[in-house]
Structure formats: structure tokens, C-alpha cells
Amino acid sequence: MAKNLWLIKSEPDVFSFDDLKACPKQTEHWDGIRNYQARNFMRDSMKKGDIALFYHSNAGPQSGAVGLAEVVSESAYPDHTQFDPKSDYYDAKSKPEEPRWLMVDFKYALPFKRLVSLKEMKETPELEEMLVVKRGQRLSIQPVELQHFKAVCKMGGLLVKDLKTLGV
């Protein structure tokens, strides 16, 4: 079965690709998603083994893709932060018996040799249809087409053999 490919965004001062690498087993849950469309991608389409471009957003000096992460949870499950009044992601309307918000677990996979900036992606003609380069596309989780995924990986310095180790 073909893997789904994703772009996941995180602000590096909140949670960076290096933070993921530093986690026990280089794995962490992806919490705090509070957009219904992004949640639905996790709930309905993300599967164990899917691969994501890890993208640093709102990053200085440049935002961009920095590496790859793999979905390692079987499916999406309730995000515990929605029930914690001390959390920035608390949702008073969400109930444990009917959670609104979900999360999946990601594992650090491969770093890029260099950051692929949003500016560079926007200037690359073969990426003009990639969601992240389109005006108004601010989702923190978005699907990525195979040709766009491979192009960004190549720009980041990964080789075809690197992607094959991940089943891409």
C-alpha cells in the first residue's frame, strides 16, 4: 500500500526537528492541533509508516523544510492537552467521552543536509502547485504530492537511496 506524504509545521522555538531527535526513542506525540481540517487529515488519512516533511514555520532567519519524520502511531488518538486547563491548547468544550482534538506520534527519520526555505520553494517552478507555497495555505498539517515531496527532498540534499530506506 502506498504511503501518504505530508508536511507538518512547527515553530522551532516551540518544538524543533532537533527537539524530536532529542526525545526518548526520537519519538513524540504531535499535540496542539486546533484546526478541524488538519485534525481530519490525522484522523482520516494519516497511517503508521506515512512520511512527513518537517517544516520550521515562523523561523528566523528563514522558514523551511529541515528533514523527514515518520508516523509511528497506528492511528490518531485523543490529544490530552485539550483537557488540561493549564495547557495553551485547553478546550473547555471538549470532553473526554467526546474529544474534539486528536494527535499522532512522529519519529525522527532523516535530516536534510540543508534547510529548503519557503522562498526557495516558491521560486521553484516544479513546486508551484505544492500547497505550502500557495497564498493562504497556513495549515500545520497538509498533504504533499509525491513529485513535490521528492523535489523538496532532493533540494535538501537527500538521495533516492535515502528515500528508499523509508519506503518512498
C-alpha positions as a LaTeX table, in Angstrom:
\begin{tabular}{lrrr}
\hline
Residue & $x$ (\AA) & $y$ (\AA) & $z$ (\AA) \\
\hline
Met1 & 0.00 & 0.00 & 0.00 \\
Ala2 & 1.31 & 3.44 & $-0.92$ \\
Lys3 & 2.34 & 5.79 & 1.86 \\
Asn4 & 0.75 & 9.16 & 2.28 \\
Leu5 & 3.15 & 12.07 & 2.30 \\
Trp6 & 2.69 & 15.14 & 4.48 \\
Leu7 & 4.15 & 18.44 & 5.50 \\
Ile8 & 3.97 & 19.14 & 9.24 \\
Lys9 & 4.75 & 22.60 & 10.59 \\
Ser10 & 6.15 & 23.54 & 13.95 \\
Glu11 & 7.69 & 26.72 & 15.23 \\
Pro12 & 11.26 & 25.77 & 16.15 \\
Asp13 & 11.19 & 27.78 & 19.37 \\
Val14 & 8.18 & 25.67 & 20.46 \\
Phe15 & 9.24 & 22.26 & 19.10 \\
Ser16 & 12.02 & 21.82 & 16.55 \\
Phe17 & 13.27 & 18.93 & 14.46 \\
Asp18 & 16.26 & 18.74 & 16.82 \\
Asp19 & 13.80 & 18.53 & 19.74 \\
Leu20 & 12.23 & 15.50 & 18.06 \\
Lys21 & 15.66 & 13.93 & 17.65 \\
Ala22 & 16.38 & 14.53 & 21.36 \\
Cys23 & 13.16 & 12.80 & 22.54 \\
Pro24 & 13.33 & 9.31 & 24.02 \\
Lys25 & 13.33 & 6.87 & 21.09 \\
Gln26 & 13.35 & 10.01 & 18.89 \\
Thr27 & 9.55 & 9.85 & 19.04 \\
Glu28 & 6.95 & 12.33 & 20.27 \\
His29 & 3.22 & 12.95 & 20.00 \\
Trp30 & 2.09 & 15.79 & 17.73 \\
Asp31 & $-0.25$ & 17.69 & 20.02 \\
Gly32 & $-1.89$ & 21.10 & 19.93 \\
Ile33 & $-3.53$ & 20.84 & 16.51 \\
Arg34 & $-6.59$ & 23.08 & 16.74 \\
Asn35 & $-7.74$ & 23.25 & 13.15 \\
Tyr36 & $-10.52$ & 20.90 & 12.05 \\
Gln37 & $-9.11$ & 20.26 & 8.58 \\
Ala38 & $-5.66$ & 19.38 & 9.97 \\
Arg39 & $-7.32$ & 17.20 & 12.63 \\
Asn40 & $-9.33$ & 15.42 & 9.93 \\
Phe41 & $-6.16$ & 14.69 & 7.95 \\
Met42 & $-4.73$ & 12.99 & 11.05 \\
Arg43 & $-7.97$ & 11.17 & 11.84 \\
Asp44 & $-8.96$ & 10.06 & 8.35 \\
Ser45 & $-5.79$ & 9.78 & 6.28 \\
Met46 & $-2.61$ & 9.52 & 8.35 \\
Lys47 & $-1.36$ & 6.00 & 8.82 \\
Lys48 & 1.56 & 4.33 & 10.50 \\
Gly49 & 4.51 & 4.47 & 8.09 \\
Asp50 & 3.47 & 7.71 & 6.38 \\
Ile51 & 6.33 & 10.18 & 5.92 \\
Ala52 & 6.28 & 13.94 & 6.54 \\
Leu53 & 8.45 & 16.86 & 5.62 \\
Phe54 & 9.24 & 18.55 & 8.94 \\
Tyr55 & 8.86 & 22.28 & 8.36 \\
His56 & 10.03 & 25.05 & 10.68 \\
Ser57 & 7.47 & 27.86 & 10.48 \\
Asn58 & 7.81 & 31.42 & 11.74 \\
Ala59 & 11.53 & 30.73 & 11.95 \\
Gly60 & 14.34 & 33.20 & 11.77 \\
Pro61 & 16.18 & 33.80 & 9.59 \\
Gln62 & 14.13 & 31.54 & 7.27 \\
Ser63 & 11.19 & 29.17 & 7.45 \\
Gly64 & 11.51 & 25.91 & 5.56 \\
Ala65 & 11.76 & 22.14 & 5.45 \\
Val66 & 14.56 & 20.67 & 7.56 \\
Gly67 & 14.06 & 16.90 & 7.47 \\
Leu68 & 11.74 & 13.92 & 7.49 \\
Ala69 & 9.63 & 12.33 & 10.20 \\
Glu70 & 7.61 & 9.11 & 10.16 \\
Val71 & 4.14 & 8.47 & 11.58 \\
Val72 & 4.57 & 5.69 & 14.14 \\
Ser73 & 1.17 & 5.52 & 15.85 \\
Glu74 & $-1.39$ & 3.10 & 14.41 \\
Ser75 & $-4.00$ & 5.85 & 14.22 \\
Ala76 & $-4.91$ & 9.23 & 15.66 \\
Tyr77 & $-5.90$ & 9.30 & 19.32 \\
Pro78 & $-7.22$ & 11.96 & 21.74 \\
Asp79 & $-4.88$ & 14.89 & 22.40 \\
His80 & $-4.56$ & 15.05 & 26.20 \\
Thr81 & $-3.77$ & 18.79 & 26.18 \\
Gln82 & $-7.39$ & 19.63 & 25.32 \\
Phe83 & $-8.43$ & 18.51 & 28.82 \\
Asp84 & $-5.69$ & 20.33 & 30.77 \\
Pro85 & $-6.75$ & 23.81 & 31.93 \\
Lys86 & $-3.06$ & 24.72 & 32.37 \\
Ser87 & $-2.27$ & 23.93 & 28.73 \\
Asp88 & $-2.16$ & 26.54 & 25.97 \\
Tyr89 & $-4.23$ & 24.04 & 23.98 \\
Tyr90 & $-7.00$ & 23.59 & 26.55 \\
Asp91 & $-10.52$ & 23.38 & 25.09 \\
Ala92 & $-13.24$ & 23.77 & 27.70 \\
Lys93 & $-15.86$ & 22.45 & 25.27 \\
Ser94 & $-14.02$ & 19.19 & 24.64 \\
Lys95 & $-14.99$ & 16.26 & 26.87 \\
Pro96 & $-13.04$ & 13.02 & 27.48 \\
Glu97 & $-16.03$ & 10.97 & 26.34 \\
Glu98 & $-16.23$ & 13.05 & 23.14 \\
Pro99 & $-12.79$ & 14.52 & 22.38 \\
Arg100 & $-12.57$ & 17.12 & 19.62 \\
Trp101 & $-8.84$ & 17.08 & 19.10 \\
Leu102 & $-6.52$ & 14.26 & 18.08 \\
Met103 & $-2.82$ & 13.64 & 17.70 \\
Val104 & $-0.44$ & 11.10 & 16.19 \\
Asp105 & 3.10 & 10.10 & 17.10 \\
Phe106 & 6.05 & 11.02 & 14.90 \\
Lys107 & 9.56 & 9.63 & 14.86 \\
Tyr108 & 12.66 & 11.46 & 13.67 \\
Ala109 & 13.68 & 9.91 & 10.34 \\
Leu110 & 16.25 & 11.82 & 8.25 \\
Pro111 & 17.72 & 15.30 & 8.46 \\
Phe112 & 18.22 & 17.37 & 5.36 \\
Lys113 & 21.76 & 18.41 & 4.58 \\
Arg114 & 20.42 & 21.96 & 4.35 \\
Leu115 & 17.20 & 23.85 & 5.02 \\
Val116 & 14.92 & 24.23 & 1.99 \\
Ser117 & 13.45 & 27.68 & 2.51 \\
Leu118 & 9.91 & 28.69 & 1.69 \\
Lys119 & 11.37 & 31.38 & $-0.56$ \\
Glu120 & 13.32 & 28.75 & $-2.48$ \\
Met121 & 10.24 & 26.53 & $-2.78$ \\
Lys122 & 8.21 & 29.45 & $-4.12$ \\
Glu123 & 10.90 & 30.15 & $-6.72$ \\
Thr124 & 11.00 & 26.53 & $-7.95$ \\
Pro125 & 8.62 & 26.11 & $-10.92$ \\
Glu126 & 8.02 & 22.39 & $-10.30$ \\
Leu127 & 6.66 & 23.24 & $-6.82$ \\
Glu128 & 4.17 & 25.92 & $-7.90$ \\
Glu129 & 1.22 & 23.61 & $-7.12$ \\
Met130 & 2.56 & 22.50 & $-3.71$ \\
Leu131 & 0.12 & 23.63 & $-1.02$ \\
Val132 & 2.70 & 25.26 & 1.26 \\
Val133 & 3.71 & 27.74 & $-1.46$ \\
Lys134 & 0.17 & 28.82 & $-2.25$ \\
Arg135 & $-1.22$ & 32.02 & $-0.79$ \\
Gly136 & $-3.40$ & 31.43 & 2.27 \\
Gln137 & $-2.21$ & 27.87 & 2.95 \\
Arg138 & $-1.47$ & 28.06 & 6.65 \\
Leu139 & $-2.46$ & 24.55 & 7.76 \\
Ser140 & 0.00 & 22.94 & 10.15 \\
Ile141 & $-0.61$ & 19.55 & 8.51 \\
Gln142 & $-1.08$ & 19.26 & 4.79 \\
Pro143 & $-0.80$ & 16.51 & 2.19 \\
Val144 & 2.11 & 16.58 & $-0.25$ \\
Glu145 & 2.19 & 15.09 & $-3.75$ \\
Leu146 & 4.97 & 12.57 & $-4.45$ \\
Gln147 & 6.69 & 14.73 & $-7.09$ \\
His148 & 6.75 & 17.72 & $-4.73$ \\
Phe149 & 7.98 & 15.58 & $-1.85$ \\
Lys150 & 10.84 & 14.16 & $-3.92$ \\
Ala151 & 11.79 & 17.59 & $-5.27$ \\
Val152 & 11.99 & 19.12 & $-1.76$ \\
Cys153 & 14.00 & 16.13 & $-0.50$ \\
Lys154 & 16.43 & 16.49 & $-3.41$ \\
Met155 & 16.77 & 20.22 & $-2.72$ \\
Gly156 & 17.50 & 19.33 & 0.91 \\
Gly157 & 20.33 & 17.03 & $-0.17$ \\
Leu158 & 18.71 & 13.63 & 0.21 \\
Leu159 & 19.37 & 10.94 & $-2.37$ \\
Val160 & 16.94 & 8.46 & $-3.92$ \\
Lys161 & 18.52 & 5.69 & $-1.83$ \\
Asp162 & 17.79 & 7.73 & 1.33 \\
Leu163 & 14.10 & 7.82 & 0.42 \\
Lys164 & 14.04 & 4.13 & $-0.44$ \\
Thr165 & 15.13 & 3.29 & 3.12 \\
Leu166 & 11.82 & 4.92 & 4.19 \\
Gly167 & 9.80 & 3.15 & 1.52 \\
Val168 & 9.26 & 6.26 & $-0.62$ \\
\hline
\end{tabular}
